């Protein structure tokens, strides 16, 4: 299967775009994810990893190092 990723700056056109693209045979539309949602998911994942490491008694790095790694 081939995928096409579109970056939509104007969210107002999204319903119309979904309608047009969805009318093509063989085209399915995956759930859309905003940049804010992606960032929040990354933060949630990092939090769970830190919590899990603490529960296992692992020593954690400095906060600045963690932030730099997340930005990387």
PyMOL Python script that loads the backbone (N, CA, C, O; Angstrom):
from pymol import cmd

cmd.read_pdbstr("""\
ATOM      1  N   UNK A   1       0.852  -1.170   0.000  1.00  0.00           N
ATOM      2  CA  UNK A   1       0.000   0.000   0.000  1.00  0.00           C
ATOM      3  C   UNK A   1       0.897   1.232   0.000  1.00  0.00           C
ATOM      4  O   UNK A   1       1.919   1.272   0.686  1.00  0.00           O
ATOM      5  N   UNK A   2       0.508   2.219  -0.766  1.00  0.00           N
ATOM      6  CA  UNK A   2       1.219   3.488  -0.831  1.00  0.00           C
ATOM      7  C   UNK A   2       0.490   4.505   0.024  1.00  0.00           C
ATOM      8  O   UNK A   2      -0.739   4.569   0.024  1.00  0.00           O
ATOM      9  N   UNK A   3       1.261   5.301   0.754  1.00  0.00           N
ATOM     10  CA  UNK A   3       0.660   6.336   1.588  1.00  0.00           C
ATOM     11  C   UNK A   3       1.095   7.705   1.096  1.00  0.00           C
ATOM     12  O   UNK A   3       2.205   7.886   0.596  1.00  0.00           O
ATOM     13  N   UNK A   4       0.184   8.669   1.253  1.00  0.00           N
ATOM     14  CA  UNK A   4       0.454  10.055   0.926  1.00  0.00           C
ATOM     15  C   UNK A   4       0.143  10.872   2.169  1.00  0.00           C
ATOM     16  O   UNK A   4      -0.977  10.829   2.679  1.00  0.00           O
ATOM     17  N   UNK A   5       1.117  11.609   2.653  1.00  0.00           N
ATOM     18  CA  UNK A   5       0.925  12.432   3.848  1.00  0.00           C
ATOM     19  C   UNK A   5       0.746  13.875   3.401  1.00  0.00           C
ATOM     20  O   UNK A   5       1.567  14.410   2.655  1.00  0.00           O
ATOM     21  N   UNK A   6      -0.327  14.497   3.860  1.00  0.00           N
ATOM     22  CA  UNK A   6      -0.605  15.890   3.521  1.00  0.00           C
ATOM     23  C   UNK A   6      -0.516  16.741   4.777  1.00  0.00           C
ATOM     24  O   UNK A   6      -0.994  16.341   5.838  1.00  0.00           O
ATOM     25  N   UNK A   7       0.088  17.898   4.660  1.00  0.00           N
ATOM     26  CA  UNK A   7       0.108  18.867   5.751  1.00  0.00           C
ATOM     27  C   UNK A   7      -0.913  19.944   5.403  1.00  0.00           C
ATOM     28  O   UNK A   7      -0.763  20.653   4.408  1.00  0.00           O
ATOM     29  N   UNK A   8      -1.938  20.061   6.217  1.00  0.00           N
ATOM     30  CA  UNK A   8      -3.029  20.983   5.951  1.00  0.00           C
ATOM     31  C   UNK A   8      -2.924  22.168   6.915  1.00  0.00           C
ATOM     32  O   UNK A   8      -3.062  22.001   8.127  1.00  0.00           O
ATOM     33  N   UNK A   9      -2.684  23.349   6.377  1.00  0.00           N
ATOM     34  CA  UNK A   9      -2.560  24.542   7.218  1.00  0.00           C
ATOM     35  C   UNK A   9      -3.916  25.102   7.619  1.00  0.00           C
ATOM     36  O   UNK A   9      -4.052  25.686   8.694  1.00  0.00           O
ATOM     37  N   UNK A  10      -4.911  24.931   6.775  1.00  0.00           N
ATOM     38  CA  UNK A  10      -6.242  25.463   7.048  1.00  0.00           C
ATOM     39  C   UNK A  10      -7.161  24.307   7.434  1.00  0.00           C
ATOM     40  O   UNK A  10      -7.651  23.598   6.555  1.00  0.00           O
ATOM     41  N   UNK A  11      -7.406  24.101   8.731  1.00  0.00           N
ATOM     42  CA  UNK A  11      -8.224  22.967   9.162  1.00  0.00           C
ATOM     43  C   UNK A  11      -9.680  23.055   8.712  1.00  0.00           C
ATOM     44  O   UNK A  11     -10.402  22.060   8.766  1.00  0.00           O
ATOM     45  N   UNK A  12     -10.117  24.231   8.272  1.00  0.00           N
ATOM     46  CA  UNK A  12     -11.498  24.392   7.812  1.00  0.00           C
ATOM     47  C   UNK A  12     -11.792  23.590   6.545  1.00  0.00           C
ATOM     48  O   UNK A  12     -12.941  23.222   6.302  1.00  0.00           O
ATOM     49  N   UNK A  13     -10.760  23.315   5.732  1.00  0.00           N
ATOM     50  CA  UNK A  13     -10.988  22.579   4.491  1.00  0.00           C
ATOM     51  C   UNK A  13     -10.917  21.071   4.681  1.00  0.00           C
ATOM     52  O   UNK A  13     -11.233  20.313   3.764  1.00  0.00           O
ATOM     53  N   UNK A  14     -10.511  20.638   5.850  1.00  0.00           N
ATOM     54  CA  UNK A  14     -10.318  19.209   6.093  1.00  0.00           C
ATOM     55  C   UNK A  14     -11.559  18.366   5.806  1.00  0.00           C
ATOM     56  O   UNK A  14     -11.433  17.335   5.145  1.00  0.00           O
ATOM     57  N   UNK A  15     -12.758  18.753   6.270  1.00  0.00           N
ATOM     58  CA  UNK A  15     -13.940  17.930   5.950  1.00  0.00           C
ATOM     59  C   UNK A  15     -14.184  17.795   4.444  1.00  0.00           C
ATOM     60  O   UNK A  15     -14.557  16.721   3.970  1.00  0.00           O
ATOM     61  N   UNK A  16     -13.977  18.872   3.697  1.00  0.00           N
ATOM     62  CA  UNK A  16     -14.178  18.833   2.249  1.00  0.00           C
ATOM     63  C   UNK A  16     -13.125  17.957   1.586  1.00  0.00           C
ATOM     64  O   UNK A  16     -13.427  17.189   0.672  1.00  0.00           O
ATOM     65  N   UNK A  17     -11.903  18.077   2.047  1.00  0.00           N
ATOM     66  CA  UNK A  17     -10.808  17.279   1.497  1.00  0.00           C
ATOM     67  C   UNK A  17     -11.036  15.795   1.763  1.00  0.00           C
ATOM     68  O   UNK A  17     -10.808  14.960   0.888  1.00  0.00           O
ATOM     69  N   UNK A  18     -11.488  15.467   2.976  1.00  0.00           N
ATOM     70  CA  UNK A  18     -11.803  14.077   3.312  1.00  0.00           C
ATOM     71  C   UNK A  18     -12.897  13.536   2.394  1.00  0.00           C
ATOM     72  O   UNK A  18     -12.822  12.398   1.930  1.00  0.00           O
ATOM     73  N   UNK A  19     -13.906  14.353   2.137  1.00  0.00           N
ATOM     74  CA  UNK A  19     -15.017  13.938   1.289  1.00  0.00           C
ATOM     75  C   UNK A  19     -14.550  13.645  -0.136  1.00  0.00           C
ATOM     76  O   UNK A  19     -14.910  12.622  -0.718  1.00  0.00           O
ATOM     77  N   UNK A  20     -13.750  14.549  -0.686  1.00  0.00           N
ATOM     78  CA  UNK A  20     -13.263  14.377  -2.056  1.00  0.00           C
ATOM     79  C   UNK A  20     -12.349  13.164  -2.163  1.00  0.00           C
ATOM     80  O   UNK A  20     -12.543  12.316  -3.034  1.00  0.00           O
ATOM     81  N   UNK A  21     -11.361  13.075  -1.288  1.00  0.00           N
ATOM     82  CA  UNK A  21     -10.414  11.963  -1.355  1.00  0.00           C
ATOM     83  C   UNK A  21     -11.082  10.626  -1.052  1.00  0.00           C
ATOM     84  O   UNK A  21     -10.743   9.605  -1.650  1.00  0.00           O
ATOM     85  N   UNK A  22     -12.035  10.641  -0.116  1.00  0.00           N
ATOM     86  CA  UNK A  22     -12.734   9.412   0.250  1.00  0.00           C
ATOM     87  C   UNK A  22     -13.624   8.877  -0.851  1.00  0.00           C
ATOM     88  O   UNK A  22     -14.009   7.708  -0.820  1.00  0.00           O
ATOM     89  N   UNK A  23     -13.960   9.712  -1.831  1.00  0.00           N
ATOM     90  CA  UNK A  23     -14.820   9.257  -2.926  1.00  0.00           C
ATOM     91  C   UNK A  23     -14.075   8.418  -3.961  1.00  0.00           C
ATOM     92  O   UNK A  23     -14.708   7.762  -4.789  1.00  0.00           O
ATOM     93  N   UNK A  24     -12.759   8.427  -3.929  1.00  0.00           N
ATOM     94  CA  UNK A  24     -11.970   7.615  -4.850  1.00  0.00           C
ATOM     95  C   UNK A  24     -11.956   6.153  -4.404  1.00  0.00           C
ATOM     96  O   UNK A  24     -11.758   5.856  -3.226  1.00  0.00           O
ATOM     97  N   UNK A  25     -12.167   5.255  -5.350  1.00  0.00           N
ATOM     98  CA  UNK A  25     -12.137   3.828  -5.042  1.00  0.00           C
ATOM     99  C   UNK A  25     -10.717   3.424  -4.626  1.00  0.00           C
ATOM    100  O   UNK A  25      -9.742   3.791  -5.281  1.00  0.00           O
ATOM    101  N   UNK A  26     -10.617   2.677  -3.551  1.00  0.00           N
ATOM    102  CA  UNK A  26      -9.326   2.199  -3.076  1.00  0.00           C
ATOM    103  C   UNK A  26      -8.596   3.166  -2.156  1.00  0.00           C
ATOM    104  O   UNK A  26      -7.478   2.886  -1.722  1.00  0.00           O
ATOM    105  N   UNK A  27      -9.222   4.305  -1.855  1.00  0.00           N
ATOM    106  CA  UNK A  27      -8.591   5.289  -0.970  1.00  0.00           C
ATOM    107  C   UNK A  27      -9.267   5.217   0.390  1.00  0.00           C
ATOM    108  O   UNK A  27     -10.489   5.313   0.496  1.00  0.00           O
ATOM    109  N   UNK A  28      -8.463   5.049   1.422  1.00  0.00           N
ATOM    110  CA  UNK A  28      -8.975   5.111   2.786  1.00  0.00           C
ATOM    111  C   UNK A  28      -8.244   6.244   3.497  1.00  0.00           C
ATOM    112  O   UNK A  28      -7.105   6.573   3.165  1.00  0.00           O
ATOM    113  N   UNK A  29      -8.908   6.824   4.465  1.00  0.00           N
ATOM    114  CA  UNK A  29      -8.342   7.973   5.156  1.00  0.00           C
ATOM    115  C   UNK A  29      -8.059   7.586   6.601  1.00  0.00           C
ATOM    116  O   UNK A  29      -8.956   7.192   7.345  1.00  0.00           O
ATOM    117  N   UNK A  30      -6.796   7.706   6.976  1.00  0.00           N
ATOM    118  CA  UNK A  30      -6.383   7.396   8.350  1.00  0.00           C
ATOM    119  C   UNK A  30      -6.750   8.556   9.260  1.00  0.00           C
ATOM    120  O   UNK A  30      -7.035   9.661   8.797  1.00  0.00           O
ATOM    121  N   UNK A  31      -6.738   8.295  10.541  1.00  0.00           N
ATOM    122  CA  UNK A  31      -7.025   9.339  11.529  1.00  0.00           C
ATOM    123  C   UNK A  31      -5.988  10.450  11.406  1.00  0.00           C
ATOM    124  O   UNK A  31      -4.794  10.176  11.291  1.00  0.00           O
ATOM    125  N   UNK A  32      -6.432  11.682  11.429  1.00  0.00           N
ATOM    126  CA  UNK A  32      -5.497  12.801  11.332  1.00  0.00           C
ATOM    127  C   UNK A  32      -4.963  13.146  12.721  1.00  0.00           C
ATOM    128  O   UNK A  32      -5.654  12.991  13.727  1.00  0.00           O
ATOM    129  N   UNK A  33      -3.729  13.612  12.749  1.00  0.00           N
ATOM    130  CA  UNK A  33      -3.067  13.964  14.002  1.00  0.00           C
ATOM    131  C   UNK A  33      -2.474  15.352  13.841  1.00  0.00           C
ATOM    132  O   UNK A  33      -1.708  15.607  12.911  1.00  0.00           O
ATOM    133  N   UNK A  34      -2.830  16.244  14.748  1.00  0.00           N
ATOM    134  CA  UNK A  34      -2.274  17.603  14.687  1.00  0.00           C
ATOM    135  C   UNK A  34      -0.879  17.602  15.308  1.00  0.00           C
ATOM    136  O   UNK A  34      -0.512  16.681  16.036  1.00  0.00           O
ATOM    137  N   UNK A  35      -0.125  18.626  15.016  1.00  0.00           N
ATOM    138  CA  UNK A  35       1.220  18.771  15.583  1.00  0.00           C
ATOM    139  C   UNK A  35       1.147  18.826  17.111  1.00  0.00           C
ATOM    140  O   UNK A  35       1.980  18.235  17.799  1.00  0.00           O
ATOM    141  N   UNK A  36       0.146  19.537  17.634  1.00  0.00           N
ATOM    142  CA  UNK A  36      -0.013  19.621  19.085  1.00  0.00           C
ATOM    143  C   UNK A  36      -0.280  18.249  19.688  1.00  0.00           C
ATOM    144  O   UNK A  36       0.261  17.918  20.743  1.00  0.00           O
ATOM    145  N   UNK A  37      -1.113  17.447  19.024  1.00  0.00           N
ATOM    146  CA  UNK A  37      -1.396  16.098  19.511  1.00  0.00           C
ATOM    147  C   UNK A  37      -0.143  15.234  19.504  1.00  0.00           C
ATOM    148  O   UNK A  37       0.083  14.443  20.420  1.00  0.00           O
ATOM    149  N   UNK A  38       0.673  15.392  18.460  1.00  0.00           N
ATOM    150  CA  UNK A  38       1.909  14.616  18.368  1.00  0.00           C
ATOM    151  C   UNK A  38       2.867  14.980  19.499  1.00  0.00           C
ATOM    152  O   UNK A  38       3.501  14.106  20.089  1.00  0.00           O
ATOM    153  N   UNK A  39       2.967  16.267  19.796  1.00  0.00           N
ATOM    154  CA  UNK A  39       3.841  16.725  20.878  1.00  0.00           C
ATOM    155  C   UNK A  39       3.334  16.208  22.221  1.00  0.00           C
ATOM    156  O   UNK A  39       4.116  15.722  23.037  1.00  0.00           O
ATOM    157  N   UNK A  40       2.021  16.313  22.451  1.00  0.00           N
ATOM    158  CA  UNK A  40       1.451  15.819  23.708  1.00  0.00           C
ATOM    159  C   UNK A  40       1.689  14.326  23.868  1.00  0.00           C
ATOM    160  O   UNK A  40       2.001  13.864  24.966  1.00  0.00           O
ATOM    161  N   UNK A  41       1.547  13.566  22.786  1.00  0.00           N
ATOM    162  CA  UNK A  41       1.780  12.118  22.843  1.00  0.00           C
ATOM    163  C   UNK A  41       3.246  11.838  23.195  1.00  0.00           C
ATOM    164  O   UNK A  41       3.531  10.917  23.961  1.00  0.00           O
ATOM    165  N   UNK A  42       4.173  12.620  22.644  1.00  0.00           N
ATOM    166  CA  UNK A  42       5.594  12.450  22.962  1.00  0.00           C
ATOM    167  C   UNK A  42       5.861  12.715  24.439  1.00  0.00           C
ATOM    168  O   UNK A  42       6.636  12.001  25.075  1.00  0.00           O
ATOM    169  N   UNK A  43       5.213  13.746  24.979  1.00  0.00           N
ATOM    170  CA  UNK A  43       5.386  14.078  26.392  1.00  0.00           C
ATOM    171  C   UNK A  43       4.811  12.964  27.263  1.00  0.00           C
ATOM    172  O   UNK A  43       5.429  12.567  28.251  1.00  0.00           O
ATOM    173  N   UNK A  44       3.634  12.458  26.902  1.00  0.00           N
ATOM    174  CA  UNK A  44       3.019  11.362  27.662  1.00  0.00           C
ATOM    175  C   UNK A  44       3.911  10.124  27.648  1.00  0.00           C
ATOM    176  O   UNK A  44       4.087   9.466  28.674  1.00  0.00           O
ATOM    177  N   UNK A  45       4.467   9.814  26.493  1.00  0.00           N
ATOM    178  CA  UNK A  45       5.350   8.654  26.373  1.00  0.00           C
ATOM    179  C   UNK A  45       6.593   8.827  27.243  1.00  0.00           C
ATOM    180  O   UNK A  45       6.999   7.898  27.941  1.00  0.00           O
ATOM    181  N   UNK A  46       7.198  10.020  27.201  1.00  0.00           N
ATOM    182  CA  UNK A  46       8.383  10.287  28.012  1.00  0.00           C
ATOM    183  C   UNK A  46       8.061  10.174  29.496  1.00  0.00           C
ATOM    184  O   UNK A  46       8.850   9.626  30.266  1.00  0.00           O
ATOM    185  N   UNK A  47       6.912  10.688  29.897  1.00  0.00           N
ATOM    186  CA  UNK A  47       6.510  10.620  31.301  1.00  0.00           C
ATOM    187  C   UNK A  47       6.375   9.163  31.742  1.00  0.00           C
ATOM    188  O   UNK A  47       6.847   8.794  32.817  1.00  0.00           O
ATOM    189  N   UNK A  48       5.735   8.340  30.921  1.00  0.00           N
ATOM    190  CA  UNK A  48       5.561   6.931  31.268  1.00  0.00           C
ATOM    191  C   UNK A  48       6.906   6.209  31.350  1.00  0.00           C
ATOM    192  O   UNK A  48       7.098   5.352  32.213  1.00  0.00           O
ATOM    193  N   UNK A  49       7.828   6.549  30.463  1.00  0.00           N
ATOM    194  CA  UNK A  49       9.156   5.930  30.497  1.00  0.00           C
ATOM    195  C   UNK A  49       9.895   6.311  31.777  1.00  0.00           C
ATOM    196  O   UNK A  49      10.538   5.461  32.394  1.00  0.00           O
ATOM    197  N   UNK A  50       9.812   7.571  32.180  1.00  0.00           N
ATOM    198  CA  UNK A  50      10.469   8.039  33.402  1.00  0.00           C
ATOM    199  C   UNK A  50       9.842   7.368  34.615  1.00  0.00           C
ATOM    200  O   UNK A  50      10.551   6.909  35.511  1.00  0.00           O
ATOM    201  N   UNK A  51       8.527   7.311  34.646  1.00  0.00           N
ATOM    202  CA  UNK A  51       7.830   6.681  35.770  1.00  0.00           C
ATOM    203  C   UNK A  51       8.205   5.205  35.888  1.00  0.00           C
ATOM    204  O   UNK A  51       8.442   4.699  36.985  1.00  0.00           O
ATOM    205  N   UNK A  52       8.254   4.528  34.752  1.00  0.00           N
ATOM    206  CA  UNK A  52       8.625   3.120  34.744  1.00  0.00           C
ATOM    207  C   UNK A  52      10.065   2.925  35.232  1.00  0.00           C
ATOM    208  O   UNK A  52      10.351   2.005  35.998  1.00  0.00           O
ATOM    209  N   UNK A  53      10.961   3.797  34.780  1.00  0.00           N
ATOM    210  CA  UNK A  53      12.368   3.704  35.196  1.00  0.00           C
ATOM    211  C   UNK A  53      12.500   3.918  36.698  1.00  0.00           C
ATOM    212  O   UNK A  53      13.263   3.218  37.364  1.00  0.00           O
ATOM    213  N   UNK A  54      11.764   4.878  37.228  1.00  0.00           N
ATOM    214  CA  UNK A  54      11.806   5.129  38.674  1.00  0.00           C
ATOM    215  C   UNK A  54      11.306   3.916  39.445  1.00  0.00           C
ATOM    216  O   UNK A  54      11.896   3.528  40.453  1.00  0.00           O
ATOM    217  N   UNK A  55      10.218   3.319  38.972  1.00  0.00           N
ATOM    218  CA  UNK A  55       9.662   2.139  39.647  1.00  0.00           C
ATOM    219  C   UNK A  55      10.653   0.982  39.661  1.00  0.00           C
ATOM    220  O   UNK A  55      10.651   0.158  40.575  1.00  0.00           O
ATOM    221  N   UNK A  56      11.507   0.932  38.626  1.00  0.00           N
ATOM    222  CA  UNK A  56      12.510  -0.128  38.539  1.00  0.00           C
ATOM    223  C   UNK A  56      13.805   0.251  39.254  1.00  0.00           C
ATOM    224  O   UNK A  56      14.773  -0.510  39.244  1.00  0.00           O
ATOM    225  N   UNK A  57      13.818   1.433  39.875  1.00  0.00           N
ATOM    226  CA  UNK A  57      14.985   1.864  40.630  1.00  0.00           C
ATOM    227  C   UNK A  57      16.138   2.361  39.781  1.00  0.00           C
ATOM    228  O   UNK A  57      17.266   2.456  40.267  1.00  0.00           O
ATOM    229  N   UNK A  58      15.879   2.678  38.530  1.00  0.00           N
ATOM    230  CA  UNK A  58      16.941   3.159  37.657  1.00  0.00           C
ATOM    231  C   UNK A  58      17.229   4.626  37.934  1.00  0.00           C
ATOM    232  O   UNK A  58      16.332   5.410  38.246  1.00  0.00           O
ATOM    233  N   UNK A  59      18.496   4.971  37.812  1.00  0.00           N
ATOM    234  CA  UNK A  59      18.904   6.369  37.984  1.00  0.00           C
ATOM    235  C   UNK A  59      18.608   7.102  36.683  1.00  0.00           C
ATOM    236  O   UNK A  59      18.901   6.608  35.594  1.00  0.00           O
ATOM    237  N   UNK A  60      18.026   8.282  36.814  1.00  0.00           N
ATOM    238  CA  UNK A  60      17.638   9.058  35.637  1.00  0.00           C
ATOM    239  C   UNK A  60      18.649  10.155  35.362  1.00  0.00           C
ATOM    240  O   UNK A  60      19.303  10.662  36.274  1.00  0.00           O
ATOM    241  N   UNK A  61      18.768  10.516  34.085  1.00  0.00           N
ATOM    242  CA  UNK A  61      19.661  11.596  33.692  1.00  0.00           C
ATOM    243  C   UNK A  61      19.091  12.943  34.091  1.00  0.00           C
ATOM    244  O   UNK A  61      18.008  13.027  34.670  1.00  0.00           O
ATOM    245  N   UNK A  62      19.811  13.969  33.783  1.00  0.00           N
ATOM    246  CA  UNK A  62      19.389  15.334  34.084  1.00  0.00           C
ATOM    247  C   UNK A  62      18.217  15.728  33.188  1.00  0.00           C
ATOM    248  O   UNK A  62      18.102  15.255  32.057  1.00  0.00           O
ATOM    249  N   UNK A  63      17.361  16.585  33.697  1.00  0.00           N
ATOM    250  CA  UNK A  63      16.196  17.042  32.947  1.00  0.00           C
ATOM    251  C   UNK A  63      16.622  17.700  31.639  1.00  0.00           C
ATOM    252  O   UNK A  63      15.986  17.490  30.607  1.00  0.00           O
ATOM    253  N   UNK A  64      17.681  18.488  31.672  1.00  0.00           N
ATOM    254  CA  UNK A  64      18.155  19.158  30.457  1.00  0.00           C
ATOM    255  C   UNK A  64      18.536  18.139  29.385  1.00  0.00           C
ATOM    256  O   UNK A  64      18.298  18.364  28.198  1.00  0.00           O
ATOM    257  N   UNK A  65      19.128  17.017  29.804  1.00  0.00           N
ATOM    258  CA  UNK A  65      19.501  15.967  28.858  1.00  0.00           C
ATOM    259  C   UNK A  65      18.257  15.330  28.246  1.00  0.00           C
ATOM    260  O   UNK A  65      18.222  15.059  27.045  1.00  0.00           O
ATOM    261  N   UNK A  66      17.237  15.091  29.069  1.00  0.00           N
ATOM    262  CA  UNK A  66      15.996  14.507  28.578  1.00  0.00           C
ATOM    263  C   UNK A  66      15.317  15.434  27.582  1.00  0.00           C
ATOM    264  O   UNK A  66      14.835  14.983  26.543  1.00  0.00           O
ATOM    265  N   UNK A  67      15.275  16.727  27.890  1.00  0.00           N
ATOM    266  CA  UNK A  67      14.660  17.694  26.985  1.00  0.00           C
ATOM    267  C   UNK A  67      15.429  17.757  25.663  1.00  0.00           C
ATOM    268  O   UNK A  67      14.827  17.796  24.590  1.00  0.00           O
ATOM    269  N   UNK A  68      16.741  17.767  25.748  1.00  0.00           N
ATOM    270  CA  UNK A  68      17.562  17.793  24.529  1.00  0.00           C
ATOM    271  C   UNK A  68      17.321  16.550  23.681  1.00  0.00           C
ATOM    272  O   UNK A  68      17.279  16.632  22.453  1.00  0.00           O
ATOM    273  N   UNK A  69      17.162  15.403  24.329  1.00  0.00           N
ATOM    274  CA  UNK A  69      16.904  14.160  23.601  1.00  0.00           C
ATOM    275  C   UNK A  69      15.547  14.202  22.928  1.00  0.00           C
ATOM    276  O   UNK A  69      15.407  13.752  21.791  1.00  0.00           O
ATOM    277  N   UNK A  70      14.531  14.741  23.620  1.00  0.00           N
ATOM    278  CA  UNK A  70      13.191  14.831  23.046  1.00  0.00           C
ATOM    279  C   UNK A  70      13.163  15.779  21.858  1.00  0.00           C
ATOM    280  O   UNK A  70      12.452  15.537  20.883  1.00  0.00           O
ATOM    281  N   UNK A  71      13.939  16.866  21.936  1.00  0.00           N
ATOM    282  CA  UNK A  71      13.969  17.819  20.837  1.00  0.00           C
ATOM    283  C   UNK A  71      14.710  17.257  19.631  1.00  0.00           C
ATOM    284  O   UNK A  71      14.415  17.612  18.489  1.00  0.00           O
ATOM    285  N   UNK A  72      15.677  16.375  19.894  1.00  0.00           N
ATOM    286  CA  UNK A  72      16.537  15.831  18.838  1.00  0.00           C
ATOM    287  C   UNK A  72      15.798  15.041  17.864  1.00  0.00           C
ATOM    288  O   UNK A  72      16.386  14.519  16.917  1.00  0.00           O
TER     289      UNK A  72
END
""", "prot")
cmd.dss("prot")
cmd.show_as("cartoon", "prot")
cmd.util.cbc("prot")
cmd.orient("prot")
